[in-house]
Amino acid sequence: MENSYLSRAREMMEEIRANRRTIHGYAELAFDLPQTVALVMKELKSYGYEPKLCGKAGVTCTVGKPGKCILLRADMDALPMYEKTGLPFASKNKSCHSCGHDSHTAMLLAAAKMLKEREDELEGTVKFMFQPDEEDLAGAKDMIRNGILKDPKVDATIGLHIAIGTSTSQLGRVRYVKGPAYFGAYATKVKVYGKSAHGSMPYEGVDALNIAAHIIVAANELVSREVPCTDKAIVTFGLIHGGDTCNTIGGYCEMEGAIRTADPALQDFLFERLKNQAECIAASYRGRAEVEIMYGIGPLVNDPDTAHEIGTYCQEVVGEENVDELSEAVFGTEDFTAVCAQVPAVMLNIGAGSIDEGYDKTLHHEGMTLDEDVLPYGAAVYAHCAEKWLKAHA
């Protein structure tokens, strides 16, 4: 027999899809989410809630009765990139929901509606966390500072993220890790100072772009030469700009990158080595380099007991054969980490289309599309797991 929440979510499919597509078209960034927040507030009020703002642009409300409290979290922000899906509801601005946060928000709204319909059956409190600015790793911290984990005190929490475009992201497949589940990351900036000169007289200048190129090459060898192969880490530079014209020596160059690992000590080591490399390389070419951390967060660690328990409840929604316990962390980064550091928590990944199912674009790709049939699955997982956890811990 199909799970009752999943059956109800399927009945609500058109509503969930409509919410997702509307949010998708907005594609708002960071804390600047006026249309998205307005939609979330409007929908929650229509379900009978009294939602309130939490922090700069977060939304929260509760359902149930006094007792233990479990928090359900969804992120709402998009990415600053042009969408290239060709969908009729595609974003028309310079941002797009290529990370799937529009689907997370639509799923959690549906879960909120279903839990409100069955409020009398809840043996405790469900709190909802509609979070801004996940992409800058800032939204969860802002909501925590503004009391999301208090009044009532949160005893456990569930996050959910779609997976797409891989060999294992089959529709409705739930995967989780006991322990370290996502890499931590430092977003770093390297400023290279040289001296501008005419291209015909390079000896009169100090080429900041050339220095930057040597820093990038050296950084790519940090992992291969200074980290044991058993300790997974990634150093990436994804942004570089500098110089003035094609026929001059650039006197300044700036780069931005990221250091990712599941080990905080290794994260610190790699940053210090990058800083040392950049400064020494720049000095050897008569320039100067400054390295700074723009923002960052540590690894996301799932509470093993909570992960196992919630994983068991997921089986009751999607089937035992569609729930996998993984042994290794995901290489991506999540600011849900800030919540997991304070409350027993689990971050779930749910498949929204695999390569074999015709979805070959991964998260953060401007052409990423997903199978919207994942929406009822996610909504049911949120709602069912919350109700079951409250019952088990009443």
Helices and strands as residue ranges (DSSP letters): H 4-11, H 13-26, H 34-46, E 52-54, E 58-64, E 69-75, H 101-117, G 119-121, E 125-131, H 139-145, E 156-163, E 174-177, E 179-182, E 184-193, E 197-198, G 202-204, H 208-226, E 233-242, E 248-249, E 252-261, H 264-284, E 288-297, E 300-302, H 304-318, G 320-322, E 323-326, H 337-340, E 345-351, H 374-392
